[in-house]
Amino acid sequence: MSMGHNVLTKIVNAVRQGLTLQGLTAPLDMGVQGAKLDTIAESTSATGVTIDGVLLKDNKVDVNGTADGLVLDADGDTTIEAVTDDILEINIGGSLIAAISASGLAVTGNISTSSAGFLKLLNAGTVAAAGTVQGDATALTNQISLVTAGDDATGVILPAAAAGSIYFVWNGGSAGLKIYPATDNDINNGSDNVAITILENTLAVLVALSDNDTWAAIYTANS
């Protein structure tokens, strides 16, 4: 048995016994045989242990924004990453499929469900119309809204347009309901800040065409 092998064996045994190795000027190379250890612990408090660029610290795995940081399949092209701060991206077959952030979920491609189930994409709620001008109308916080108390004067106000957003507004009041765009936005290329008024017991469908600008609307006008 070579002297080098004896030294390596002693080092591995020392690590197994929890001893500290001092004075090393380069990483230990265990070769293809590797090392068998029951425990790997940090030598400096709060620094964790780094293995090939992956930080293990305080019961957490930190890949520190590495592209394709978590690989899920055998050929390495289905991954999860967070290259951009606070955005989780899911890649399948090497292509971005979904991104999750504080703003919500963005999906590339189709979303489907089995024939036995259903897919809920929009949130729904009931609000009462209020006010008589844009500034005191009830804010719409749900993408599907059943609005009560429409009386030809009261109204609701959309959020700032975000391209691709869809809102459904049902007027459950006894008279017309005003729907205002957000400040400096418009509906159907009308004047900024001006409401449309929809007939009672009808539905308006509004789609944001561009960010902070125009909503396209399909609705039955109050006469």
Protein Blocks (a to p, Z undefined) as FASTA:
>chain_A
ZZklmmmmmmmmmmmnopacehiabdcdebjnopadfbdcdfbghkbpaeehiaceehia
ceehpahkbcfbfnopaccddfbghiacddeehiafbdcdfkbccdedjddddfkbccdf
bdcdddddedjbfklcccdfbfbdcdehiehjaccddddddehiacddddfbfbdcdddd
dehiaeehiaehiacdddehiacddddfbghiadcddddddZZ
